[in-house]
Amino acid sequence: MKLEGVFAAMVTPFSDDGSRISVERLEGYVEFLISRKVSGLFALGTTGEWPLLSVEERRLACETLVRSVGGRVPLIVHCGANSTEVASELARHARGLGVAAISIIAPGFYPHDDDALVDHFTAVARSAPDTPVFLYNIPSLTLNDITPETALRAASLNPNIIGIKYSGDDTVRFHSYRRRLGPDFSLFCGNDSMASAWLGEGADGLVSGNASAFPEMLVRLYAAFRRGDGAAGLEGQAELDEIIANRDESRELSLFKHSLAFRGVEVGDVRPPLRRLTADGLPACERQITALCGRGILDAAAQPPTGGGTR
């Protein structure tokens, strides 16, 4: 079955002091997202603070997610790491739990040529045979770009590599992926600013950071495009752009987490060295959510009557 639709790029819930993953909060967060009709979940990626998690924490989160989701929606678990050995270990673990798919980011920090990337993807994919694998290209962070040619080589060697999540902003590259990899290869947009444009150009789905806290917006946008209502889709993109505009990207994950807390879903805050919302940013975040609820864009029922959140 080809995966498609809106996959919420989940935050990772922590205890109040940030010292551990909160299993209880993760379970509640899963229920929040599924109740908002997302097509699936994408866990332990960039929005999930994967570089700040230990291998043991990533295993615990994966186990909790599989149990909590219970097969109700497809679960894609990011198993990427800068070490091929670590990524392969996480992939074997996720496969053993029966996840719908795993995701592998290009290893970062050191520059890698195409041969090294293909070797890395091959080793990890073969650690989880028969489990679908999504490559994950976010070159602005890894500094190692997964070109269409590299993706095609990796997929040709490994039949379980069946898709790619592209989090860049190059529409020419998007078209090149589709042209070189073919219509059966799953192509997911990982850049919310390009959601409507790339859905209109044939993206199979969205892996959305904003859907971690505002899933209704992305579900509505995707549904509009799938039923052929381009005007409603563009309206949804405009609403999304409105909440993205003027956002401090260095505090984006804290904004998602505080937004969830204000909506009644406690998930803790980000781990250092990620930055938390400022004293001015907290009330501004709450005002924005209140306004979106008032306009019917978000589900007002999820909002606690007196505000609050993780401070």
RALIN-V824355 format. One record per backbone hydrogen bond with DSSP energy under -1.0 kcal/mol. NH is the residue of the N-H (numbers start at 1). CO is the residue of the C=O. If there is no record, write none. Layout:
BEGIN
nh = (NH:NH)
co = (CO:CO)
END
This chain:
BEGIN
nh = (5:7:8:9:10:10:14:15:18:22:26:27:28:29:30:31:32:33:34:35:37:38:39:40:41:42:43:49:50:52:53:58:59:60:61:62:63:64:65:66:67:68:69:70:72:76:77:78:79:87:88:89:90:91:92:93:94:95:96:97:98:99:100:101:102:103:104:106:110:117:118:119:120:121:122:123:124:125:126:128:131:133:134:135:136:137:141:142:143:151:152:153:154:155:156:157:158:161:162:162:163:164:165:166:167:174:175:176:177:178:179:180:181:182:185:186:188:189:190:194:195:198:199:200:202:203:204:206:207:208:212:213:214:217:219:220:221:222:223:224:225:226:227:228:229:230:233:234:235:236:237:238:239:240:241:242:243:244:245:247:251:252:255:256:257:258:259:260:261:262:263:264:265:274:275:282:284:285:286:287:288:289:290:291:292:293:294:295:296:297:298:302:303:304:307)
co = (204:206:40:208:8:42:267:20:15:13:22:23:24:25:26:27:28:29:30:31:34:33:6:6:74:8:76:46:45:49:50:54:55:56:57:58:59:60:61:62:63:64:65:66:69:41:101:43:103:83:84:85:86:87:88:89:90:91:92:93:95:94:75:75:132:77:134:136:108:113:114:115:116:117:118:119:120:121:122:125:128:160:102:163:104:165:138:138:139:147:148:149:150:151:152:153:154:158:133:160:133:186:135:188:137:170:171:172:173:174:175:176:177:178:182:162:164:205:166:191:192:194:195:196:199:198:187:5:189:7:209:210:210:214:215:216:217:218:219:220:221:222:223:225:224:228:229:230:231:232:233:234:235:236:237:238:239:240:241:244:248:249:251:252:253:254:255:256:257:258:259:261:260:271:250:278:280:281:282:283:284:285:286:287:288:289:290:291:293:292:292:299:300:262:304)
END
